[in-house]
Structure formats: C-alpha cells, structure tokens
Amino acid sequence: MPRTVIHKAFRQSQNQAALRRLLRAFTRQNPSVGYLQSLAPIGAVLLLVMDMNEDAALELLTILVHVYFPTHFDEGLRGLLGDIDVFHIMLADRAPDLYMHLLALGSEGSVHPGDPPVINAFISSWLSTLLINIMPLKKLLWIWDAMFTDGSGMLRAP
C-alpha cells in the first residue's frame, strides 16, 4: 500500500470530515497538547488503519502521544528536540562527509549566524510525523507495529 493511498483516501469529503472530527476530539481531550499540524498525517494513517473508526483512531492517537512519545508533543517539544540532537550525532558518526556537507549547505544560505542548521527542518518534519513523510506506508506500519509491540525504545539507537 503506497503513501499515495493516504492522499487519495482523504480526497473524499467524508474522510476529511472524519479527520477533522478526530483532531478536534483529540484537542478537546488533550488541552495540554492542543492541536499540532504534525498530528494530522498521524491521525489520517490511524483512521485508515482503523477502517475510519474515529473512536479507535482517537484512542490510538492518545496512546501514541501520551504513552509512546510523551515529550514529543508537549509545549516545549522536548522529546522532539532531543531526538533531533540524537539524529545529528548519529548522522555525524555514521556518515560524517554527508553530515558536513549538509551543515555547509545550511550555513551558506543562513540569514542569521545563530540559525539552526537547515537539516533541522527536515529532521523535525520526519520525526514529528513519526516518519509518515518519508516511509512507504507498508514499511511505516511495520515500524509502528514493532513500536506498539516492543515500545518506543526500539526506535532509538542501541
């Protein structure tokens, strides 16, 4: 099942309405988190996996946010920022030439010397949507299944 399945499914107005209801319900039940743009693609995948069952998708979304990634979606996004730092360390360790190249690309176009590296925008997009933006759906669901089975620690480097 390719990623385009997600986009095609949400061209239908009833599925768009289901996603809106899911996100509103989550926001009402989780005012400390509120609405985050990254929750929309996560909610869309959960709705697809749960055959558009909004209650089941809401339960899974709540579990993902509060049990598996409790600091990824909090006010300060502490978990997300920490994982971005870990990504930098891993990339620098495993592909130092690529890492230095990406850092150089970001610094060339930087308006302000203190700006974060340009790759942070990509990394945060990947991680805040729990890899939806970069993984084929079949592989994404395999990773999510392993995460639900083994816990979120399976996503971290040994």
C-alpha positions in Angstrom: 0.0 0.0 0.0 1.9 3.1 -1.2 1.9 6.5 0.6 -0.4 7.9 -2.1 -3.2 5.8 -0.6 -3.3 8.3 2.3 -3.7 11.3 0.0 -6.3 9.5 -2.2 -8.4 8.4 0.8 -8.6 12.0 2.1 -9.8 13.5 -1.2 -13.2 12.2 -0.2 -15.1 14.8 1.9 -16.4 12.2 4.4 -12.9 11.1 5.2 -11.7 14.8 5.5 -14.6 15.3 7.9 -13.6 12.2 9.9 -10.1 13.5 10.2 -11.3 17.0 11.3 -13.6 15.3 14.0 -10.7 13.1 15.2 -8.3 16.1 15.5 -11.0 18.2 17.3 -11.8 15.4 19.7 -8.1 14.9 20.4 -7.6 18.7 21.0 -10.6 18.8 23.4 -9.5 15.8 25.4 -5.8 16.9 25.4 -5.7 20.6 26.1 -2.1 20.4 27.3 -1.1 19.3 23.8 -3.7 21.1 21.8 -3.6 21.0 18.0 -0.3 20.4 16.2 -0.1 20.3 12.5 2.0 17.1 12.7 -1.0 15.2 14.2 -3.0 15.5 11.0 -1.0 12.9 9.0 -0.7 10.7 12.0 -4.5 10.8 12.5 -5.0 10.1 8.8 -2.9 7.0 8.9 -4.7 5.8 12.1 -8.1 6.4 10.5 -7.0 4.3 7.5 -5.6 1.5 9.6 -8.8 1.5 11.8 -11.1 1.5 8.8 -12.2 5.1 9.5 -13.3 4.2 13.1 -12.8 7.6 14.8 -13.1 6.3 18.3 -10.4 3.6 17.8 -8.2 6.1 16.0 -8.6 8.7 18.8 -7.7 6.0 21.4 -4.5 5.1 19.4 -3.6 8.8 18.8 -3.9 9.4 22.5 -1.7 6.4 23.3 0.9 7.4 20.8 1.1 11.0 22.2 0.9 10.2 25.9 2.5 6.8 26.2 5.0 6.4 23.4 6.0 10.0 22.8 5.1 11.9 26.0 7.6 14.7 25.4 7.5 14.9 21.6 4.2 16.8 21.6 4.4 18.7 24.8 4.6 22.5 24.9 8.3 22.6 24.6 8.6 19.7 22.2 11.5 18.5 24.5 11.5 14.9 23.2 11.5 16.0 19.6 14.3 18.5 20.1 16.3 15.7 21.9 15.7 13.3 19.1 16.9 15.9 16.6 20.1 16.2 18.6 20.5 12.4 18.6 19.9 12.3 14.8 22.8 14.9 14.4 25.1 12.7 16.5 24.1 9.5 14.6 24.5 11.1 11.1 27.8 12.7 12.1 29.0 9.3 13.3 27.7 7.1 10.5 28.1 9.5 7.5 30.5 12.3 8.5 31.0 13.5 4.9 27.3 13.8 4.3 26.7 15.5 7.6 29.4 18.1 7.0 28.0 18.7 3.5 24.5 19.2 4.9 25.8 21.6 7.5 27.7 23.6 4.9 24.6 23.9 2.7 22.7 25.3 5.6 25.3 27.8 6.6 25.8 29.2 3.1 22.2 30.5 2.9 21.8 31.4 6.6 20.5 34.9 7.2 21.5 34.9 10.8 24.7 33.3 12.1 22.9 31.7 15.1 20.2 30.0 13.0 19.8 26.2 13.5 21.2 24.0 10.7 18.8 23.7 7.7 18.7 20.0 8.1 16.7 20.5 11.3 13.7 21.4 9.3 13.8 18.1 7.5 14.6 16.1 10.6 11.8 17.7 12.7 9.3 17.0 9.9 10.3 13.4 9.7 10.2 12.8 13.5 7.2 14.9 14.4 5.0 13.0 11.9 6.5 9.7 13.2 8.2 9.0 9.8 5.0 9.3 7.7 6.6 11.9 5.4 9.5 9.6 4.3 8.4 6.0 4.7 6.3 3.9 2.3 3.1 3.1 4.2 3.8 -0.7 4.3 7.1 -0.1 6.0 5.8 2.6 8.2 3.1 0.3 9.5 5.7 -2.4 10.1 7.8 0.1 12.2 4.7 1.3 14.1 3.7 -2.3 14.8 7.1 -3.1 16.2 6.9 0.1 18.3 3.5 -0.9 19.7 4.8 -4.4 20.4 8.2 -3.5 21.8 7.8 0.1 22.9 9.2 3.3 21.6 12.7 2.4 22.7 13.0 0.2 19.6 13.2 3.4 17.6 16.3 4.6 19.4 19.9 3.6 18.5 21.5 0.9 20.6 
